[in-house]
């Protein structure tokens, strides 16, 4: 099976592919898109193939409706959310807006629900005010602006959190979220540590870590946190920083090379994470280590 993770950027209704990554694990497509909409010559019909959650990035307005003859103008401030279920056709007219959108897969929604044997249906919400969803969407947008330095594991975790919030608050019928109790055995924790150390330079996914111990991604994510007090993404960053500290003890390796060897996509992201965990920049830490 093939999991495809794709990042897209949209400008004025024209879609440009930013990055496409494919790897052998499960089936899912995550899309994070930025779109800037303006005037149009005439209204057009927009169809979503997946569950799409959007958040406005500035104040603006848009014309939208289920019929071309009945468009409604919505005005909004930055941070207004919208939720569109799949196969929903909407007419869109003149807009003045910039927003970020993210798709939520059927698999993530089903994994978040307790005992749901079929696809989860979500409600249409055009003017959604939800502080939790807004905080999660803001985190995804900041990741997009930075160039997705957190990789697949960060977006996998964000999709899970979004799916749980959507199932609880916006499903067509009531579902309870699935709760996984207990933790990982010492043997399974060792497997995760070995996997992370072996593939530290690679873009690990939540599915790959879960498969290593024979669990689903949702199950693994919860019991891992129950056991360690950290999310899988936080754990990966911790191991990367520990290796970086070992490498910085030598003056021979450039800081940029240390960042790359430890799986960080940019030196800026490496420096930010390192300072958050160690209270000093990589350069400052090296200076103290070599004194």
N, C-alpha and C positions, 0 to 999 in steps of 0.2 A: 504493500500500500504506500501511497505517496502523499506526504503532507506538503502543501504548497503555502508559503508565506510570502505575501506580496505587499509592497508599499507603493501607493499611487499618489500622484499629485494632479489636481485638476485646476485649470484656470479658464474662466469664462465658458464653461461647458465643454472645453476640449480636454480630453484625457491624455495625460502623458505618463508613461510608466517610469517610475523612479528606480525601483529595484525589484528583482524577482529571485527568490530562492526556493529550491525544491530539495527535499530529502526524503529518504525512505522511512516513514513512520506514520501510520494512521492517515486519515483524510480530513483536511480542514483547509479553508482559505481565509486568512485574516487580511482585511484591507483597511488601511488608514489613509484618508484622503483629505486634502485641503481644497476648497472650492471658493472662488470669488465670482459672484454672479452680478450682472448688471442689466441694463435695458435689453429687451428683445424685440424683434420686428413683429412677432405675433406669438401668442401662447403656444406652448409645446407640451406634449404628453410625456411624463416621466414614469418609468416602471422600475421598481426595485425587485431584484431577484432574491434578495436576502433580507434578514432583519438588519435595519440600519438605524443607528443612534447618532444624532447630530447635535452639535453645540455651536451657537453663534459666537464669533470672536470679537464683534463690535456691534454697536447699535446700528439698526437698519430697518428694512422692510421688505416684504415680498408679497406677491399675489399668488394665491394657490387655491385650488378647489377640486372637487370630484368631477365637476362638469366645466367645460370651457365657458359656458354662458353664466356660470355662477362662481366667479373667482372672488375670493375674499382677501382683502389686504390686511396683513398682519404686521404690526410694528413691534419692535423688540429692542431690548438692551443686550449687551454682551452677557453670555452665560445662559441664555434661554436654550432649553433642550427640546428636541423633537424625536419621536420614535415612529418609524414606518415599518409595518410588517411586510413580508414578501408578497409579490404578485399584486401589490396595490398600485393602481394607476391614478396619478394625480396630474392635473393641468397646472402648469407653472407659467406665470406671466412676468412682467417686469419686476426686477428685484434690485435691491441695493444691500448686498450682504456678503459677508465672508464667514465661512464656517468650516469646522472639521467634522468629518464623519468617520464612523468605524462600524464594520459589520460584525455581527455576533452569529456564530455558526449554530446550526441545529444541534450539533453534537455537544457544544458547550452548554446550551440551554437544557438539553436532556440530562446531561451529567449533573447539572445543578439541582434538578428536581428529584424528589423522593418517589421512586416507583412509577414514573411516567413512562409508559411503553410506546408512546407515539410522539410525534413532533409537538413542540410547545407553540401555541399561538399567542402572540402578544397583541395588545391593543394599539390602535392608532392614537398617537398623542402629539398634537401639533404645538402646544404651548405647555411644556412640561417644566415644572420647577421642582427639582430634587437635589438637595445639597450633596448627598452621597454620590449620585451619578455625575453631578457636575465636578466634584473633586476627582473622580476617576478619569473622566474625560479630559480634565485639565492636565492630569499627569501624562496621559497619552499624547496630548498636543505638545507638551513640553518635550517629550521624547522625540516627537516628529521634528520639531524645530531644531533639536540638537543633532538630528541625523540618525536617530535610532541607535544610540551607542549601547543600550542595554540588550539589544539583540532579541532573539526569538523568545528566550525565557521570560523576559520582562513582559512582552506582549501576550504570551500565553497566560501569565498570571493576571494581567489586566482583563483579559477576556473572561477568565473564570470569575473574577470579582464582579464584572459587569453582568454576566449571565445570572449570578445568584441574586443580584439586586433586581434585575428585570423579572425573573421568575416570581419573586416574592411580591413585587409591587405592580406589575403590569401585564400579567398573563390574563387571557380571556376567562379562564376558570382558575379556581384556587389550587395552588400546589404548595406543598411544604418543601423546603430545601433539604437535600440529603446531608446528613451529619455522619461523619466517619469518626469513630472513637478509637482509643488506643494509640499505639505508636509503632515505630519501626524497631525491629530487633537489632542488637549490636551487629549481627552479621550483615543485615541489610544496610545499616549505616556505613559499614566498612565498604560495601559494594559501591555506594554512592560516592564516598570519598575517593575510592580508586578510580571511578569513572571520571570525576571532576579533575583529578590530578593528571589522568591520562589524556584528557581532551580539553585541557584548560585553554588552549589557543583557539579552539573551535567554537562555533556558535551553537552551544547546547540548547536543546529544547526541553520543555517540561515532559513531553511524551517520551523522549529518549531516557531521561532520568527515571521516569516511572516504569518503563519497560525493563530497566536493569534489575528491578526488584519485583517484577511480576504484578504490578498494580496499574489501575487506570490512572490517568493524569489527575483527575479530581480527587480520587482516594489518596494517592501519593502526596499531593500538595497539603492536604489537611493533616495526615498522620505525621508527615515530616515536620510540620510546624508544631504539632503536639509534642514531638520528641525533642526538637532542638530549640524551639522558641524563635526560629527564623523561618522566613520563606525560602524556597529553593533558590530564588534569585539572590536574596541576601547572602545565603550560604556560598553561592558561587563567587560573589564579589569578595567575601571574606577569604576564601582560599586563594583567590588571585592576589589579594593584597599581601597575604602571608608569603607567597612565593616572591612577590615584588620586594618585600623587605629583605629576603635572603639575597636576592640579586643585587640590591642597592648597597649591600655590605662590601661589594667590590667596586673599585673606582674605574674598572676597565670598560664597563658596559654603559652606553648612553641611556639616559632616562627614557627616550623614545623607544629604544630597543627593548628595554625592560617592559614598557607598556605593551608592546606588541607581543612579546614572548609570554605575557601573562593573560592574553586574550582581550585586552582593551582595544577598542577600535580607533580611539584618538588619544593623544597625549593629554588633551584638556579633560576628557572624561576620567582618565587615570588619575590625574592630579586632584580632581574634585573628590572622587571616591576615596582616594588615599588620605586626603586631609580630613574628610569626615570621620574616617575610622581611626586615624593615628594622631590627629591634632597637629599635623605638620605636613608640608608639601614633600614630595619625594626628594627634592634637592636638599631641603632642610634636614630630612631624616638621614640622608646619606652623609651630610656634613657631620652630624652628631655621631653616626655609627663609625666614621673613619677617624674620629679625633683620638 
